[in-house]
Amino acid sequence: MYNIIPKYIKNLTGYQSARKIGGNGKIWLNANESPYLSKLSISFKKLNRYPHFQPEKLLLAYSLYSKIPKKNILITRGADEGIDLLIRVFCERNKDSIITIPPTYGMYDIIAKIAGIQNKKIFMLWEKNISINRIISNIKNVKIIFICRPNNPTGHLINKKTIYSILKLSKNKFFIVIDEAYIDFCITDNLSGWIKEFKNLIILRTLSKAFGLAGIRCGFILASSKIINIISKIIAPYPIPYPTYKIAYSFFSPKNINLLKKHIITINFNRFWLFHKLKKIKLIQEVFTSYANFILIKTLYVKKIFFVLQRNGIIVRDQHNVPMLRGCLRISIGTHSECKKIIETLKNLNS
């Protein structure tokens, strides 16, 4: 019976999410979640009915927040569904390709493999190494370039000038998808205002990171209205569960948005504080600048640090086996007391 399963699925290594990997600890700093929980009072009275295809109130709420017209927004079950929809809509199996710029978010590659789409990986670690010529020279049969900005797991931010140059050179021959999952931590650097100028620009957003709503699985595709209409053809008929819609919509009250802004300021401050404290730890070779809610560090003692943190109840993400990230750990930014515990643990190890 198992012979009927396609070989490429049998050979596929699935995405190793933080929850899949697991671990024993009380301080979870391995999935880039918000450490802050919002208090929301929700009533679920319509669970016997199918939800609206695209809940109007949520569309309007996100439109007001993002300053993007409703016609340019599609609500999805997390940004991951957005990636899946875009590859299925724009790429033809065993013919088309995508470009990614590793080290980056792993789901681009996994979804492409499942869809039978080649992923042309252009390995570039930091912004100074990004070569537009290398991207353009690999452009044959490419339908989508995925750029995570700020990038996960490195935290760096490709500058707007570079993105603009790629968009200009593309001449609408392929799509540029900017994954802005972490953009709320540096919101002035967002590119949503460019959608009017570039019809081949698509932006992914999520409520999982800064908003602290990872558990409800809610994301958005921002694009031209024509692209939104095309993607709407293949999304599930009732894509947004009613509880997801109700919780997400209730978050966009003025009170909660003000709280969100305060949380972002706090997380950015904690990142700044942790960054400078980590740089003083002798066991750590390098601490990389980040524009997101996590910090990447490099050390010769990656396994030792990982397990000592784990033994002290702190779970971080091991990046050691990721190409170009040998010796690296990614630490999500928690509360100030959680950040202090990391430093105290590492200082004890240092001594």
C-alpha positions as CSV (number, residue, x, y, z in Angstrom):
1,M,0.0,0.0,0.0
2,Y,2.8,2.4,0.9
3,N,4.2,2.0,-2.7
4,I,1.5,4.4,-3.9
5,I,3.0,7.3,-1.8
6,P,5.1,9.5,-4.1
7,K,8.9,9.0,-3.6
8,Y,9.5,12.7,-3.1
9,I,7.1,12.7,-0.1
10,K,8.7,9.6,1.4
11,N,12.2,11.2,1.2
12,L,11.0,14.6,2.5
13,T,12.3,15.9,5.8
14,G,9.4,17.8,7.4
15,Y,9.9,21.2,9.1
16,Q,11.2,20.7,12.6
17,S,9.1,23.2,14.5
18,A,9.9,24.2,18.0
19,R,7.0,22.2,19.4
20,K,8.0,19.1,17.4
21,I,11.6,19.3,18.8
22,G,10.2,19.9,22.3
23,G,12.3,20.0,25.4
24,N,11.8,20.4,29.2
25,G,11.9,23.9,30.5
26,K,9.9,26.8,31.8
27,I,11.4,29.6,29.7
28,W,10.6,29.0,26.0
29,L,12.8,31.1,23.8
30,N,13.0,28.9,20.7
31,A,10.0,29.8,18.6
32,N,10.1,33.6,18.4
33,E,6.8,33.9,20.2
34,S,5.8,37.0,22.2
35,P,6.3,36.5,25.9
36,Y,3.2,38.6,26.5
37,L,-0.4,37.3,26.6
38,S,-3.3,39.5,25.7
39,K,-6.5,39.4,27.8
40,L,-9.3,39.0,25.4
41,S,-13.0,38.4,26.2
42,I,-14.6,36.4,23.4
43,S,-18.1,34.9,22.9
44,F,-18.4,31.9,20.5
45,K,-22.1,31.7,19.6
46,K,-21.9,30.7,16.0
47,L,-19.8,27.6,16.0
48,N,-22.6,25.6,14.3
49,R,-22.3,27.8,11.2
50,Y,-19.5,28.0,8.6
51,P,-17.5,31.2,8.9
52,H,-17.4,33.9,6.3
53,F,-14.9,33.4,3.4
54,Q,-13.1,36.6,4.4
55,P,-14.5,38.2,7.5
56,E,-15.3,41.8,6.6
57,K,-14.7,43.2,10.1
58,L,-11.3,41.7,10.3
59,L,-10.4,42.8,6.8
60,L,-11.4,46.4,7.7
61,A,-9.5,46.2,11.1
62,Y,-6.3,45.1,9.4
63,S,-6.7,47.5,6.6
64,L,-6.8,50.4,9.1
65,Y,-3.8,49.0,11.0
66,S,-1.7,48.4,7.9
67,K,-2.9,51.4,5.9
68,I,-3.6,49.0,3.0
69,P,-7.0,49.0,1.2
70,K,-9.2,45.9,1.9
71,K,-9.1,44.9,-1.8
72,N,-5.4,44.3,-1.4
73,I,-5.6,41.9,1.6
74,L,-6.3,38.2,1.9
75,I,-6.6,36.6,5.3
76,T,-4.8,33.2,5.7
77,R,-4.3,30.6,8.3
78,G,-0.9,31.9,9.2
79,A,1.8,33.2,6.8
80,D,2.7,29.5,6.1
81,E,-0.6,29.1,4.2
82,G,0.3,32.2,2.3
83,I,3.6,30.6,1.2
84,D,1.8,27.5,0.1
85,L,-0.9,29.4,-1.8
86,L,1.6,31.5,-3.7
87,I,3.7,28.5,-4.8
88,R,0.6,26.6,-5.9
89,V,-0.9,29.6,-7.8
90,F,2.2,30.8,-9.7
91,C,4.5,27.7,-10.1
92,E,4.0,24.8,-12.4
93,R,5.2,21.4,-11.2
94,N,8.5,20.1,-12.6
95,K,8.9,23.2,-14.7
96,D,9.1,26.4,-12.6
97,S,11.5,27.4,-9.9
98,I,11.7,29.7,-6.9
99,I,14.7,31.5,-5.4
100,T,15.5,31.7,-1.7
101,I,18.4,33.3,0.1
102,P,19.5,30.9,2.8
103,P,20.1,30.7,5.7
104,T,16.4,31.6,5.9
105,Y,13.0,30.3,6.9
106,G,12.7,26.6,6.1
107,M,9.1,26.4,4.9
108,Y,9.8,28.0,1.5
109,D,12.0,25.0,0.7
110,I,9.7,22.3,2.1
111,I,6.5,23.7,0.4
112,A,8.4,23.9,-2.9
113,K,9.6,20.3,-2.6
114,I,6.0,19.1,-1.9
115,A,4.8,21.1,-5.0
116,G,7.5,19.7,-7.2
117,I,9.2,23.1,-7.7
118,Q,13.0,23.6,-7.8
119,N,14.4,25.9,-5.1
120,K,17.5,27.7,-6.5
121,K,19.3,28.6,-3.3
122,I,21.6,31.6,-3.3
123,F,23.5,31.4,-0.1
124,M,24.3,34.8,1.3
125,L,24.8,35.3,5.0
126,W,24.8,39.0,5.5
127,E,23.5,42.0,3.5
128,K,27.0,43.1,2.3
129,N,27.3,39.8,0.4
130,I,23.9,40.1,-1.4
131,S,24.6,40.2,-5.1
132,I,21.7,41.2,-7.4
133,N,23.7,39.9,-10.3
134,R,23.7,36.4,-8.8
135,I,20.0,36.6,-8.4
136,I,19.4,37.8,-12.0
137,S,21.8,35.1,-13.4
138,N,19.7,32.4,-11.8
139,I,16.4,33.8,-13.0
140,K,15.6,31.3,-15.7
141,N,12.2,29.6,-15.1
142,V,11.9,31.4,-11.7
143,K,8.4,32.6,-10.8
144,I,9.0,33.7,-7.2
145,I,11.8,35.1,-5.2
146,F,11.2,34.8,-1.4
147,I,12.9,37.3,0.8
148,C,12.4,37.1,4.6
149,R,12.8,40.7,5.9
150,P,13.8,40.8,8.8
151,N,15.4,37.5,8.1
152,N,14.8,34.4,10.2
153,P,17.1,33.1,11.7
154,T,19.8,35.7,11.2
155,G,17.7,38.8,12.2
156,H,19.3,41.0,9.5
157,L,17.3,43.4,7.3
158,I,18.0,43.7,3.6
159,N,18.0,47.4,2.8
160,K,15.2,49.0,0.8
161,K,17.5,50.0,-2.0
162,T,18.4,46.4,-2.7
163,I,14.8,45.3,-2.8
164,Y,13.9,48.3,-5.0
165,S,16.7,47.4,-7.5
166,I,15.5,43.7,-7.7
167,L,11.9,44.9,-8.3
168,K,13.1,47.3,-11.1
169,L,15.1,44.6,-12.7
170,S,12.3,42.0,-12.6
171,K,10.2,43.9,-15.1
172,N,7.1,42.0,-13.9
173,K,8.7,38.7,-15.2
174,F,8.5,37.1,-11.7
175,F,7.1,37.8,-8.3
176,I,9.0,39.2,-5.3
177,V,7.5,37.9,-2.0
178,I,8.7,39.8,1.0
179,D,8.0,37.8,4.2
180,E,7.4,40.5,6.8
181,A,6.5,38.2,9.7
182,Y,8.8,40.3,12.0
183,I,8.3,43.7,10.5
184,D,6.3,45.0,13.4
185,F,9.6,45.2,15.4
186,C,10.9,47.7,12.8
187,I,7.6,48.9,11.3
188,T,9.0,52.0,9.6
189,D,11.0,49.7,7.3
190,N,7.9,47.9,5.9
191,L,7.4,47.8,2.1
192,S,3.6,47.7,1.9
193,G,3.4,51.2,0.4
194,W,5.2,49.8,-2.7
195,I,2.3,47.6,-3.7
196,K,0.8,50.4,-5.8
197,E,4.0,50.9,-7.8
198,F,5.0,47.2,-8.2
199,K,2.3,44.8,-9.3
200,N,4.6,41.9,-8.8
201,L,5.3,42.7,-5.2
202,I,3.6,40.5,-2.6
203,I,3.9,40.8,1.2
204,L,3.3,38.2,3.9
205,R,2.3,39.2,7.4
206,T,1.3,37.3,10.6
207,L,-0.3,37.9,14.0
208,S,2.0,35.2,15.5
209,K,5.0,37.3,16.4
210,A,4.6,40.9,17.7
211,F,0.9,40.5,18.2
212,G,1.4,37.5,20.5
213,L,-1.3,35.4,18.8
214,A,0.7,32.4,17.5
215,G,-2.0,30.0,18.8
216,I,-4.8,31.3,16.5
217,R,-2.9,30.9,13.2
218,C,-3.8,34.1,11.4
219,G,-1.8,35.8,8.6
220,F,-2.3,38.0,5.6
221,I,-1.2,38.3,2.0
222,L,-0.9,41.9,0.8
223,A,-0.8,42.4,-3.0
224,S,-2.5,44.0,-6.0
225,S,-6.3,43.3,-6.1
226,K,-5.8,41.2,-9.2
227,I,-3.4,38.9,-7.4
228,I,-5.7,38.7,-4.4
229,N,-8.6,37.7,-6.7
230,I,-6.5,35.0,-8.3
231,I,-5.3,33.5,-5.0
232,S,-8.9,33.5,-3.7
233,K,-9.7,31.0,-6.4
234,I,-7.7,28.2,-4.7
235,I,-7.9,29.0,-1.0
236,A,-10.2,26.7,1.0
237,P,-13.9,27.7,0.9
238,Y,-14.1,28.5,4.6
239,P,-10.4,29.3,5.4
240,I,-10.6,31.3,8.6
241,P,-12.1,29.5,11.6
242,Y,-14.7,31.5,13.5
243,P,-12.6,31.5,16.8
244,T,-9.6,32.8,14.9
245,Y,-11.6,35.6,13.3
246,K,-13.2,36.6,16.7
247,I,-9.9,36.6,18.6
248,A,-8.0,38.4,15.8
249,Y,-10.7,41.1,15.4
250,S,-11.0,41.7,19.1
251,F,-7.3,42.5,19.2
252,F,-7.6,45.5,17.0
253,S,-9.3,47.7,19.6
254,P,-7.4,51.0,20.4
255,K,-6.6,49.7,23.8
256,N,-5.0,46.5,22.5
257,I,-3.1,48.3,19.7
258,N,-1.6,50.7,22.3
259,L,-0.7,47.6,24.4
260,L,0.9,46.0,21.3
261,K,3.1,49.1,20.8
262,K,4.2,49.1,24.4
263,H,5.1,45.4,24.1
264,I,7.1,46.0,20.9
265,I,9.0,48.8,22.7
266,T,9.7,46.5,25.6
267,I,10.9,43.6,23.4
268,N,13.1,45.9,21.4
269,F,14.6,47.3,24.6
270,N,15.2,43.7,25.9
271,R,16.9,42.8,22.7
272,F,19.2,45.8,22.9
273,W,20.0,44.9,26.5
274,L,20.6,41.2,25.8
275,F,22.7,42.0,22.7
276,H,25.2,44.1,24.7
277,K,25.3,41.7,27.7
278,L,25.9,38.7,25.4
279,K,28.8,40.5,23.7
280,K,30.6,40.5,27.1
281,I,30.4,36.7,27.5
282,K,33.8,35.3,26.6
283,L,32.4,31.9,25.4
284,I,30.5,33.7,22.6
285,Q,32.4,34.5,19.5
286,E,29.9,36.7,17.8
287,V,26.5,38.3,18.5
288,F,24.7,39.3,15.3
289,T,22.7,42.5,15.0
290,S,18.9,41.8,14.8
291,Y,15.9,43.8,13.8
292,A,13.4,41.1,15.0
293,N,12.4,39.5,18.4
294,F,15.4,37.2,18.5
295,I,19.2,37.2,18.5
296,L,21.6,34.8,16.8
297,I,24.9,34.0,18.5
298,K,28.0,32.1,17.4
299,T,30.2,30.1,19.7
300,L,32.7,27.2,19.7
301,Y,30.8,25.7,22.6
302,V,27.3,25.5,21.0
303,K,26.3,22.1,22.4
304,K,27.6,22.9,25.9
305,I,25.8,26.3,26.0
306,F,22.6,24.7,24.6
307,F,22.5,22.0,27.2
308,V,23.5,24.2,30.1
309,L,20.7,26.6,29.2
310,Q,18.3,23.6,28.9
311,R,19.4,22.3,32.3
312,N,18.5,25.6,33.7
313,G,15.0,25.5,32.2
314,I,15.8,27.8,29.2
315,I,14.9,26.4,25.7
316,V,16.6,28.1,22.7
317,R,16.9,27.0,19.1
318,D,20.0,25.1,17.9
319,Q,21.0,26.3,14.5
320,H,24.3,24.4,14.4
321,N,23.3,22.0,11.6
322,V,21.8,24.7,9.4
323,P,24.2,25.5,6.4
324,M,26.4,28.5,7.1
325,L,25.3,28.7,10.8
326,R,27.7,26.2,12.3
327,G,28.1,27.0,16.0
328,C,25.0,29.2,16.1
329,L,22.1,29.4,18.5
330,R,19.0,31.5,18.1
331,I,17.5,33.1,21.3
332,S,14.0,34.5,21.2
333,I,13.6,37.7,23.2
334,G,11.6,37.1,26.4
335,T,10.7,39.2,29.4
336,H,13.5,41.2,31.0
337,S,13.7,38.6,33.9
338,E,14.1,35.8,31.3
339,C,16.8,37.7,29.5
340,K,18.6,38.3,32.9
341,K,18.4,34.5,33.6
342,I,20.2,33.8,30.3
343,I,23.0,36.1,31.2
344,E,23.3,34.8,34.8
345,T,23.4,31.2,33.5
346,L,26.1,32.1,30.9
347,K,28.2,34.0,33.4
348,N,28.2,31.0,35.7
349,L,29.3,28.8,32.8
350,N,31.9,31.4,31.8
351,S,33.5,31.4,35.2
